[in-house]
Amino acid sequence: MIRRPGFLAVAGDERAGLRVLIQEAGVDTDEITDLAKQAAGPVDIEDPFSSTDLSHLGLRNWQMPVMLRQAGPAPEPDMDVVRVRDEEHLEAAERAVIAGFELTRFEPHRAGEMFPMALLDEPGVDVYVARIDGEVAGACVTVVDNGLGSHYWVGTPAEFRSRGVGRAVMLGSLADLVDVPVTLTASRLGRPLYESLGFVAASPATWWSST
């Protein structure tokens, strides 16, 4: 974990790679550049301000909207959604996210590499899974901190898509977040779903990636 004025980074191995979150507009990019060049694996950088030029790194870049949902109730999901409390369901959630986001860097699968059991002990962090006939069909992670909630890794493997899994896991997790505003970053395909759940685009975030 690398904390600097203006950005936060996690430098992992050849599978996890480097992840950087820019936290101030116009941050000095010298150290980010050095970290990217020295990364053991893939590089992913998020700039929620869309104000930092990293084109010199030769990374692919695109924009996705940061979206906000005000505090308020959500309908009940129409399938089984549970909060993860054990290793078996956490591993199933991990597999669903890896498959849903096509994170081939984490294949062959190593249980606990992306979602270690310690994740469930982090204050404000929860993992949810949606199940069809008892089988985990989708998952997401939520974080509550400083009076705000956030969604991450809302993933559905290809074999379960177009069956309402994403909506169900969102609604199931929102049931525990009705008292706080909630944010997420939406892909182009995911945005219509989130808009139907009351999320509104707030600003564009720019992503830079070697993958």
N, C-alpha and C positions, 0 to 999 in steps of 0.2 A: 504494500500500500504506500503510495507516494502522495503526500499532501503538500501543495504549494499555493502561494497566493495566486488565485485565478484559475486553478484546475486541480482535479483529483484524478489519480491514475492507479490502476492495478496492473502490475507486470507479472504475467504468468509464464508457464512453460510453452513448449512448441504447440500444444493443443489449445490451451486457454488463450495464449497470446497477450496482447496489450489492449487495455480498455482505458480511454481517457474521457472524462467529463469536464468540459470547459465551464467554469463557474462565474466568469466575469467577461463582459464584452471587451474586445480589443486586447486580450491577454498576450503577453510576450510568448512567442512560439519557439524560442531557441531550445529550451529544455524539452518541450514536446517533440520537436524535430529530432533531438538526440535520442529520446526514448523510442521513437518510431523506428529510427535507423538501427537501433540495437535490439529491437524486439525479437524474442525467440520464436514467436509464432505470428498469427494474423494480427492486424492492427485495426481497431475500431475506435473512432473519435466522434463524440457527440458535442455539437455546438448549438445549444438552445437559443442563442442570440443571433445565429447566422451572420456573425460579424468578423470571424477569423478566417483569413485566407491560408489554407494549407495545400494549395495546388502544387507547391514545390515538392511535396512528398510523393506525387504521382499516384495518389489514391483515388479510387472511384468516389464520387460524391453525389448526393441527392438530398431532397428535402422531404420531411414529414411533419405534419402539424402536431404541436402540443395541444391537447384538448382538455377542457375543464368541465366537470359536472358539479353543479351546486349540491349542497347537502339536501337530502330528501329521500323519501321511501322509494323502493324498487319493487316491481312485481315478483311473485314467486317463480322460480325456474320450473320448467315442465319436465325436468328429469332430475335424477339423484345427483346432488352436489354436496360434497363434504369437505370440511377442513381437515387437512392432513395432520395426523398425530403420531404416525408410526413409520418405521423404516420401509415397510412394504409399499405403502401408498406414496411415500416420498420418492422411492425409486421409480414407481409407475409414472408419477408426475414428471420426473426427470426425463424418462424415455419419451413421454408425450411431447414435451417441449423440444427435445432434440430432433424428433421426427417432424414435428409441426413447423419448425424453423429451418429444417434441413441442415442442421449443424453437423455436417460430415466430419468436422474436425474432432468431434467427440465420439467417433466410431473407429474401432469397435468400442462398445459401451463399457464404461467402468463405473460401477455403482458408486454414487456419492461424490463423483468428481465435479459435477456442476451444482448439484443440490446436496451438500453434506448434511448429516443429521444436526450438526450445530446450527444450521440455518433456522431450525424450529425453535431454538433457544434465544434467538435475537429479538430484543424488545420491539414490538410493533410489526413484526414480520409474520405473515401467514401464507401458507400454500393451500390451494384448493384444487380439487379434481371433480370432473363431471363423469358419471358412469352410465353406461348403457348395458343392461343385462349383467351388471356386476363388473364389467370391464371398463377400465379407465380410458375415456375417449377424448379427454382434453384437460388442460390444467392452466393455472395462472398463479402469480405471486402478487401479494399486496403488501404495502408498507404504510404504516401510519407514523408520522413524526411531525412535531410542532403544529398539531391541529390540522394537518393535511394528509389525505390518503393518496396513494399512487398504485397503479396497476403495471405489472411487468410480465413479460413472457406468457402472454395469452396465446396458447398454442393448441392446435388440433391436428393430429396426424391425418394424412391424406385419406385413409380408408374410412374416417369418421366425418369428413366434411359434408356440408350441405344437409346436415341433420339437426341443426340448431344447437350444436355443442358449445360453440363460442358464446352464443347468447346465454345459454344456461349457466356456464361457469362464471360469466360476468355477473349475472343476476344473483347467483348464489353468494358470490363474494361481496357484492354491493350490499347485501342484507346486513353485513357487519360494519358497514361504512356509512350508514344513513345519516349520521350526525356530523360528518365532515365533508368539505369539498374534496373531490377526487380528480386527479390528473392522470393522463397517459399520453404516450406518443403513438400515433396511429399510422399504419401503413395505408397505401391507397386502397387496397382491398378491404381493410378493416374499418375504414372511416365510416361507411354507411351504417354498419352495425352500431358503432359507438354513438353516432348521431341519433339513432333510433332509441338509445338508452338515455338520452338527455345530455350528452357531451357536446360541447361547442368548441370549435377551433379557436385558440387564443393567439398563437403565433407560430411561424414555421421554424423548425429546427433543422440544421444542416448536419448530415452524417458523412463522415469520411471513412472509407474502409478499403482494406487490401483484398477482401474476399468477394 
